[in-house]
């Protein structure tokens, strides 16, 4: 049984004149006995809570930053009218700070034998799966003096996907892809390494493109035209080790890498190439392969949603072996990792020849814009030390990048906002150069 504020108010109002006019046990009994009887009757007339039936429906996925609606249908099988206050409990990260009280509580009235539906609006603040906790119902009597209260487990899961903020860069990269593929009328057909068609020679064409056999069969000189390669294989490898847990601004490095991986996946699938995803630290954390272009982006986003950085050192040999296992020969391996000297020199560099021997390798890393701000600090001794530290960090990252480039690796090093478009541009540059 739960007493309401109305019961306390009536008890206080009744005790006031008794305390002033006739302060005695008899006076207190004369006031509280009828009130107690009214409370018991009100409790007895309240609709039972244990017999209520609940069913859920609504959204099962939502992008981080968007809202999800979860519907809860309440069926009242009893013969009494249900007047209730309902709390639909979810983890604290399911709402913006300070909004849980208003979003999770609902007032409803359900006549006997009928059903009503309430909607809980979630606005998650973290990626991953959000599981409903429990539904608490407080059923009030007709007088509003007492209530029955009970809990029900009504399971439901909402998966919070990465926000994919870099999708705003996709139209411009698709336009560049169309230009590269020769489908834009303002540009001539781009050079590639995959044969496309024959056409008549015009002055200015590269004489090396003349097809002499076709020319011998026709009365005019025929030249070959080429288009960028299609149906190439790209393997995106996401390093989920300890370095991915470092925060750059308000988000971990892993989240920035995920955003870049999503933009690259969307672009590659539109380009007609195949892309797989591998997340690894000391074991495979996520694997997406063999998906069609239509299902690829949703599958990658779903696989990335529950990933969290693991506070362990990444096993570079295991990562290399996993990449070699899942990438056919001649693939483009995109490794989203750090450019810190120790993990690269002690981990990646020793195993890099195994990858570059069979594949084209691209390493992308998230840089901290705070380092750039530190290098410009001046005016105090502390600011000068910050500038020296920032300059040393940048120089170390450049040296590490140069070491990778000497091994034939393409390096992309950009801050979180620019990493995704920079990685997409690097892919398009490799495609235009015929290196895929």
C-alpha positions in Angstrom: 0.0 0.0 0.0 1.1 3.5 -0.8 -0.4 6.6 0.8 -0.9 9.8 -1.2 -0.3 13.4 -0.2 -4.1 13.8 0.0 -4.2 11.4 3.0 -1.5 13.2 4.8 -3.3 16.5 4.2 -6.6 15.3 5.5 -4.9 13.8 8.6 -3.2 17.2 9.3 -6.4 19.1 8.8 -8.3 16.8 11.1 -5.6 16.9 13.8 -5.5 20.7 14.0 -8.9 21.4 15.6 -8.6 18.3 17.8 -5.2 19.6 19.1 -6.7 23.0 19.8 -10.2 22.2 21.1 -10.1 18.7 22.5 -6.5 17.4 22.8 -7.1 13.8 23.8 -6.9 10.2 22.5 -10.6 10.2 22.0 -10.4 13.3 19.7 -7.5 11.8 17.7 -9.5 8.5 17.3 -12.6 10.4 16.2 -10.6 12.0 13.4 -8.3 9.1 12.3 -10.7 6.2 12.5 -12.9 7.5 9.7 -9.8 8.5 7.7 -8.3 5.0 8.1 -11.6 3.4 7.1 -11.7 5.6 4.0 -8.1 4.7 3.1 -8.8 1.0 3.4 -11.9 1.3 1.3 -10.0 3.3 -1.3 -7.2 0.8 -1.4 -9.8 -2.1 -1.8 -11.5 -0.3 -4.7 -8.2 0.5 -6.6 -7.6 -1.7 -9.7 -5.2 -4.6 -9.1 -1.7 -4.1 -10.5 -0.4 -7.7 -10.7 -3.0 -8.8 -13.3 -2.2 -6.0 -15.7 -0.8 -7.1 -19.1 1.9 -5.2 -21.0 3.1 -5.4 -24.6 5.8 -3.2 -26.3 6.3 -1.9 -29.8 8.2 0.9 -31.5 11.7 1.7 -32.6 14.5 -0.9 -32.1 17.3 1.3 -33.6 18.1 5.0 -33.5 21.1 7.1 -34.4 22.9 8.8 -31.6 21.4 12.3 -31.2 18.0 11.3 -32.6 14.9 10.3 -30.7 13.3 6.9 -30.5 9.7 6.2 -29.6 8.9 3.0 -27.6 5.2 2.3 -27.1 3.8 0.4 -24.1 0.3 -1.0 -24.3 -1.4 -1.5 -20.9 -4.4 -4.0 -20.7 -6.7 -3.9 -17.7 -8.4 -7.3 -17.4 -10.0 -6.5 -14.0 -13.6 -5.2 -13.4 -12.3 -2.0 -11.9 -11.3 1.2 -13.6 -7.5 1.7 -13.6 -6.3 5.2 -12.5 -2.6 4.9 -12.5 0.8 6.7 -12.5 3.3 4.6 -14.6 7.1 4.8 -14.7 8.8 3.3 -17.7 12.4 2.9 -16.4 15.4 2.9 -18.7 19.2 3.4 -18.1 20.2 7.0 -17.3 22.0 7.4 -20.6 18.6 6.9 -22.4 17.7 10.5 -21.9 19.3 13.9 -21.9 20.4 15.0 -18.4 17.5 16.3 -16.4 14.7 15.1 -18.8 14.2 11.6 -17.3 11.5 12.7 -14.8 9.2 14.1 -17.4 9.9 11.5 -20.1 9.6 8.3 -18.1 6.4 9.0 -16.1 2.9 8.8 -17.6 -0.6 9.3 -16.2 -3.3 7.0 -17.7 -6.8 5.8 -17.1 -7.9 2.4 -18.5 -11.5 1.3 -18.2 -12.3 -2.3 -17.2 -11.4 -4.8 -19.9 -9.9 -2.2 -22.2 -6.4 -1.2 -23.3 -4.5 2.1 -23.5 -1.1 2.9 -25.0 1.6 5.3 -23.7 4.7 6.4 -25.6 8.1 6.9 -24.0 10.5 9.1 -26.0 14.2 8.2 -25.6 17.0 10.4 -26.6 20.2 8.4 -25.9 23.5 10.0 -25.1 25.7 7.0 -25.7 26.1 4.3 -28.4 25.2 0.7 -27.7 22.2 -1.3 -26.5 19.7 0.2 -24.1 17.6 -2.3 -22.3 14.4 -1.4 -20.5 14.6 -1.9 -16.8 11.1 -2.3 -15.4 7.6 -0.9 -15.5 6.3 0.4 -12.1 2.6 1.0 -11.8 0.8 2.8 -8.9 -3.0 2.3 -9.1 -5.0 4.8 -7.2 -8.5 4.4 -5.6 -11.4 6.6 -6.6 -10.8 8.9 -3.6 -7.1 9.3 -4.3 -6.1 8.4 -0.7 -4.3 5.1 -1.2 -2.7 3.2 -4.1 -1.6 -0.3 -5.0 1.9 -0.5 -6.4 3.8 -3.2 -8.3 6.6 -3.9 -10.8 6.6 -5.7 -14.2 9.4 -6.8 -16.4 8.6 -5.9 -20.0 11.8 -6.4 -22.0 12.7 -4.2 -25.0 16.1 -3.2 -26.5 16.9 -0.1 -28.5 20.3 -0.2 -30.3 21.9 3.2 -30.5 23.9 3.5 -33.8 26.8 5.8 -34.4 25.6 9.3 -35.4 27.3 9.3 -38.9 27.8 13.0 -38.9 30.1 12.8 -41.9 27.3 11.8 -44.2 27.1 15.5 -45.1 30.3 15.0 -47.1 28.9 12.1 -49.1 27.2 14.1 -52.0 30.4 16.0 -52.8 32.4 12.7 -52.9 29.9 11.0 -55.0 30.1 13.9 -57.5 33.8 13.4 -57.6 33.3 9.7 -58.1 31.0 10.3 -61.1 33.6 12.7 -62.6 36.2 10.0 -62.1 34.0 7.4 -63.7 33.4 9.6 -66.7 29.6 10.0 -66.2 29.7 13.8 -65.9 29.4 15.5 -69.2 31.7 18.5 -68.3 34.7 16.2 -68.1 36.3 13.8 -70.5 36.5 10.1 -69.5 39.0 9.5 -66.8 42.0 7.2 -67.2 41.9 3.9 -65.4 43.2 0.4 -65.9 40.0 -1.4 -66.7 38.9 -1.5 -70.3 35.6 0.2 -71.0 34.9 0.6 -74.8 36.3 1.6 -78.2 35.7 4.9 -80.0 37.0 6.8 -83.0 40.4 8.5 -82.6 40.3 12.3 -82.3 43.3 14.6 -82.3 44.8 14.9 -78.9 44.2 11.3 -77.8 47.1 9.4 -76.4 48.5 7.3 -79.2 49.3 4.6 -76.7 45.6 4.0 -76.5 45.2 3.1 -80.2 43.8 -0.5 -80.7 45.6 -1.6 -83.8 43.6 -4.8 -84.2 40.3 -2.9 -84.1 41.8 -0.3 -86.4 42.7 -3.0 -88.9 39.1 -4.3 -88.9 37.6 -0.8 -89.4 38.1 2.0 -91.8 38.9 4.5 -88.9 41.5 4.6 -86.2 40.0 3.1 -83.0 41.2 3.9 -79.5 40.5 2.2 -76.2 38.8 4.0 -73.4 39.3 3.1 -69.8 37.4 3.5 -66.6 38.3 3.2 -63.0 38.3 -0.3 -61.6 35.2 -1.8 -60.1 34.5 -4.8 -57.9 37.8 -4.3 -56.0 38.0 -5.4 -52.4 38.5 -3.0 -49.5 38.9 -4.2 -45.9 38.4 -1.6 -43.2 40.3 -2.6 -40.0 39.3 -0.8 -36.8 41.9 -0.8 -34.0 39.8 -1.1 -30.8 42.9 -1.3 -28.4 43.8 1.1 -25.6 44.9 3.9 -27.9 41.3 4.2 -29.3 40.0 5.1 -25.9 41.9 8.4 -25.8 39.5 11.3 -26.0 39.8 14.0 -28.6 37.5 16.8 -27.6 34.3 15.3 -26.3 34.5 11.9 -28.0 36.9 8.9 -27.9 39.2 8.4 -30.9 37.2 5.2 -31.7 34.1 7.2 -32.4 35.9 9.5 -34.9 37.3 6.4 -36.6 33.8 4.8 -36.8 32.5 8.0 -38.5 35.3 7.8 -41.1 34.6 4.1 -41.6 30.9 4.7 -42.3 31.6 7.4 -44.8 34.1 5.2 -46.6 31.7 2.3 -46.6 29.0 4.4 -48.1 31.3 5.7 -50.8 32.9 2.4 -51.7 29.5 0.7 -52.0 28.4 3.4 -54.5 31.6 3.0 -56.4 30.9 -0.6 -57.2 33.6 -2.0 -54.9 33.2 -4.5 -52.1 34.0 -3.6 -48.6 34.3 -5.7 -45.4 34.8 -4.5 -41.8 37.1 -6.0 -39.1 37.4 -4.6 -35.6 40.3 -6.1 -33.6 42.5 -5.6 -30.5 43.5 -9.0 -29.2 40.6 -10.8 -30.8 38.0 -10.1 -33.4 35.4 -7.7 -31.9 33.2 -7.3 -35.0 33.2 -8.7 -38.5 31.1 -7.8 -41.5 31.7 -9.4 -44.8 30.0 -10.6 -47.9 27.1 -8.1 -47.7 25.3 -6.7 -50.7 25.6 -3.0 -51.4 22.0 -2.5 -50.2 22.6 -4.1 -46.8 26.2 -3.1 -46.3 25.9 0.3 -44.6 23.1 -0.8 -42.1 25.1 -3.9 -41.3 28.3 -1.9 -40.6 26.5 0.6 -38.4 24.8 -2.2 -36.5 28.2 -3.9 -35.9 29.9 -0.7 -34.8 27.1 0.3 -32.3 28.1 -1.8 -29.3 31.8 -1.5 -29.8 33.8 0.1 -26.9 37.6 0.6 -26.6 39.4 -2.2 -24.8 42.1 -1.1 -22.4 44.6 -3.6 -23.7 47.6 -3.3 -26.1 46.6 -4.3 -29.6 48.2 -7.5 -30.8 49.7 -6.3 -34.1 50.6 -9.8 -35.3 47.1 -11.1 -34.6 45.7 -8.1 -36.4 47.9 -8.7 -39.4 47.0 -12.4 -39.5 43.3 -11.6 -39.3 43.5 -9.0 -42.1 45.4 -11.4 -44.3 42.8 -14.1 -43.6 39.8 -11.9 -44.6 41.3 -9.9 -47.5 41.8 -11.5 -50.9 45.1 -10.8 -52.6 45.3 -7.3 -54.1 42.9 -5.7 -51.7 43.0 -2.2 -50.1 43.5 -2.5 -46.4 42.4 0.6 -44.5 43.8 0.6 -41.0 42.2 3.1 -38.6 44.7 3.2 -35.7 47.1 5.6 -33.9 50.2 7.3 -35.1 51.9 7.2 -31.8 55.5 6.2 -32.1 55.6 3.3 -29.6 52.6 1.3 -30.9 53.7 1.8 -34.6 57.4 1.0 -34.2 57.0 -1.9 -31.8 53.7 -3.3 -33.1 52.8 -2.4 -36.7 56.2 -1.8 -38.5 57.5 -5.3 -37.9 54.5 -7.0 -39.5 53.8 -4.3 -42.2 55.9 -6.0 -44.9 53.5 -9.0 -44.7 50.6 -6.7 -45.6 52.3 -4.5 -48.2 53.6 -7.5 -50.0 50.1 -8.6 -51.0 47.9 -5.5 -50.5 47.7 -1.8 -50.8 47.8 -0.4 -47.2 46.3 2.9 -46.0 46.7 4.0 -42.4 44.3 6.7 -41.1 44.7 8.3 -37.7 42.9 10.9 -35.6 45.0 13.9 -34.5 44.2 16.1 -31.6 43.3 19.7 -32.6 44.4 20.8 -29.1 48.0 20.0 -30.2 47.7 22.7 -32.9 46.4 25.2 -30.4 49.3 24.4 -28.1 51.9 25.1 -30.7 50.6 28.7 -31.1 50.6 29.5 -27.4 52.8 32.4 -26.3 53.1 35.0 -23.7 54.0 33.1 -20.5 56.5 30.5 -19.5 53.8 27.9 -19.2 52.5 28.7 -22.7 56.0 28.4 -24.1 56.4 24.9 -22.6 53.0 24.0 -24.0 54.1 25.2 -27.5 57.3 23.1 -27.2 55.3 20.0 -26.2 52.8 20.5 -29.0 55.6 21.0 -31.6 57.4 17.9 -30.3 54.2 15.8 -30.6 53.6 17.0 -34.1 57.2 16.3 -35.2 56.9 12.8 -33.7 53.7 12.1 -35.6 55.3 13.3 -38.9 58.3 11.0 -38.3 56.0 8.1 -37.7 54.0 8.9 -40.8 57.2 9.1 -42.9 58.3 5.7 -41.6 55.1 4.2 -42.9 55.3 6.0 -46.2 58.8 4.6 -46.8 57.1 1.2 -46.5 54.7 2.1 -49.3 51.8 3.0 -47.0 49.5 5.9 -47.7 49.0 7.9 -44.5 46.0 10.1 -43.6 46.4 12.1 -40.4 43.5 14.6 -39.6 41.5 15.9 -36.8 38.1 14.3 -36.0 36.1 16.7 -38.2 38.3 16.2 -41.2 39.3 12.6 -40.9 36.3 11.1 -42.7 36.4 13.4 -45.8 40.2 13.1 -45.9 40.0 9.3 -45.9 37.4 9.4 -48.6 39.6 11.7 -50.7 42.5 9.3 -50.2 40.4 6.4 -51.5 39.4 8.4 -54.6 43.0 9.4 -55.2 44.1 5.7 -55.1 41.2 4.8 -57.4 42.1 7.5 -59.9 45.7 6.5 -59.9 44.8 2.9 -60.7 46.4 1.6 -57.5 43.4 -0.6 -56.5 
